[in-house]
Amino acid sequence: MSTRSNLSRNITILVLLLAAIGIMYSVFTFTKKDPTVLEVGQAAPDFQLETLDGKTVKLSDYRGKVVLLNFWASWCEPCRQEMPDIEKAYETYKDQGLVVLGANLQENNVSIQGFTDTMGLTFPILMDKDGKLAVQTYKVKPIPTSFYIDKDGILRVKAEQPMTLSFIEDNVKPLLAGTER
């Protein structure tokens, strides 16, 4: 009987050991960072899109300037709420090197033009008609989402919420001064 109890005990230990290894493997496998997610400190992916007024814009055209890249839609209430503050920041800091690029998600030109006219927006509006820039390139999930990109093209801040003027200024001023936040 002792041989049978030893065998039973060894099988139990082996099963528990295999279960522990399986749990550890699952934890490490499923908690790895997704290499496709943009992280602060990485180079911002370059892109080329058409603006609402028909011009072609590339992110790399703005190297040497601070870029606030904002993903929005006219039907998004938090997007509507932050737009006046984004416009104020743009008007205040554009002569110091701030560029605001508002990337609209998949709306038609008439809707976008009506929205920008109502809001009095003067910064360039990018047409992300198929949503690829937002979803595939910048991995945007909630909107509004904004990216602050420094003069060297490095992503410095990712904001996944509506922004206030003070939030924008707190992030833009150090980048314009050449100091990281």
C-alpha positions in Angstrom: 0.0 0.0 0.0 2.8 2.4 0.7 4.0 2.2 -2.9 0.5 3.0 -4.1 0.2 6.0 -1.7 3.7 7.2 -2.8 2.6 7.0 -6.4 -0.7 8.8 -5.6 1.2 11.5 -3.7 3.8 11.9 -6.6 1.0 12.2 -9.2 -0.8 14.8 -7.0 2.4 16.8 -6.7 3.1 16.6 -10.4 -0.5 17.7 -11.2 -0.2 20.7 -8.8 3.3 21.6 -10.3 1.9 21.5 -13.8 -1.1 23.6 -12.8 1.2 26.2 -11.2 3.4 26.3 -14.3 0.3 26.8 -16.5 -1.0 29.6 -14.3 2.4 31.3 -14.3 2.6 30.9 -18.1 -0.8 32.4 -18.5 -0.1 35.4 -16.3 3.2 36.2 -18.1 1.7 35.6 -21.6 -1.4 37.7 -21.2 0.2 40.6 -19.3 2.9 41.3 -21.8 2.7 44.8 -23.2 1.3 44.9 -26.7 4.2 46.0 -28.9 1.7 47.8 -31.2 0.5 50.2 -28.5 2.1 53.6 -28.6 4.0 54.5 -25.5 5.2 57.8 -24.3 8.8 58.2 -25.3 8.4 56.5 -28.7 8.6 58.3 -32.1 5.2 59.4 -33.2 4.3 57.5 -36.4 4.4 59.6 -39.5 1.3 59.9 -41.6 -0.2 61.7 -44.6 -3.8 62.9 -44.7 -5.9 65.4 -46.6 -7.2 68.4 -44.7 -10.8 69.7 -44.8 -9.6 72.5 -47.2 -8.0 69.9 -49.6 -4.3 70.2 -48.7 -2.1 67.2 -48.0 -0.4 67.2 -44.6 2.3 64.9 -43.2 3.3 64.8 -39.5 6.9 65.0 -40.5 6.2 68.4 -42.1 6.0 69.8 -38.6 9.3 68.5 -37.3 10.8 71.3 -35.2 7.4 72.3 -33.8 5.3 71.0 -31.0 2.2 69.1 -32.3 -1.0 68.5 -30.5 -2.8 65.8 -32.5 -6.4 65.5 -31.4 -8.8 62.7 -32.5 -12.4 63.8 -32.4 -15.9 63.5 -33.9 -18.7 66.1 -34.1 -21.2 63.8 -32.4 -18.9 63.3 -29.4 -20.0 65.6 -26.6 -16.7 65.6 -24.7 -15.0 66.5 -28.0 -17.4 69.4 -28.4 -16.7 70.6 -24.9 -12.9 70.6 -25.3 -12.8 72.3 -28.7 -13.0 75.9 -27.5 -10.0 75.3 -25.2 -8.0 73.7 -27.9 -8.8 76.7 -30.2 -7.7 79.1 -27.4 -4.4 77.2 -26.9 -3.8 77.2 -30.6 -4.4 80.9 -31.0 -2.2 81.7 -27.9 0.8 79.5 -28.7 0.8 79.1 -32.5 3.4 81.9 -32.9 5.6 80.1 -30.4 5.6 76.9 -32.4 2.5 75.0 -31.5 0.7 73.2 -34.3 -2.8 71.7 -33.6 -4.0 69.0 -36.0 -7.6 68.0 -35.4 -8.2 64.5 -36.9 -11.8 63.9 -37.5 -13.0 60.3 -37.5 -15.0 59.1 -40.5 -17.5 61.9 -41.0 -18.4 63.6 -44.2 -17.1 67.0 -45.2 -20.4 68.8 -44.8 -20.8 67.7 -41.2 -17.2 68.6 -40.4 -17.4 72.0 -42.1 -20.6 72.8 -40.2 -19.0 71.8 -36.9 -15.7 73.7 -37.5 -17.7 76.8 -38.5 -19.9 76.7 -35.5 -17.0 76.2 -33.2 -14.8 78.8 -34.9 -11.9 76.4 -35.4 -8.9 77.8 -37.3 -6.4 75.0 -36.9 -6.0 72.3 -39.7 -8.7 69.6 -39.7 -7.5 66.2 -41.0 -9.8 63.8 -42.7 -9.3 60.3 -41.3 -12.1 59.0 -43.5 -11.4 55.3 -43.0 -10.3 55.6 -39.4 -7.0 53.9 -40.1 -4.9 56.7 -38.6 -6.8 56.6 -35.4 -7.4 52.9 -35.0 -4.5 51.2 -36.7 -1.7 53.7 -36.5 -2.4 55.6 -33.2 -4.5 52.8 -31.5 -7.1 55.3 -30.4 -9.9 53.8 -28.4 -11.9 56.5 -26.6 -12.5 59.8 -28.2 -11.4 62.4 -27.6 -7.8 61.2 -27.5 -4.9 63.6 -27.9 -1.2 63.2 -28.4 1.4 65.8 -27.6 4.5 65.4 -29.8 7.7 67.2 -29.2 9.9 69.1 -31.7 11.9 65.9 -32.4 8.7 63.9 -33.2 8.6 62.0 -29.9 5.3 61.3 -28.2 5.4 63.0 -24.8 1.8 62.9 -23.6 -1.2 60.8 -24.4 -4.5 62.2 -23.1 -7.6 59.9 -23.3 -10.1 62.4 -22.0 -11.5 65.8 -22.7 -8.9 68.5 -22.0 -9.2 71.9 -20.4 -7.1 74.9 -21.3 -5.0 74.6 -18.1 -4.3 70.9 -19.0 -3.3 71.8 -22.5 -1.0 74.6 -21.3 0.5 72.4 -18.6 1.6 70.0 -21.3 2.4 72.5 -24.2 4.5 75.0 -22.3 7.3 72.6 -21.3 7.4 71.2 -24.8 7.7 74.7 -26.4 10.4 75.5 -23.9 12.3 72.3 -24.9 11.9 70.6 -21.5 10.1 67.3 -21.2 7.1 67.0 -19.0 
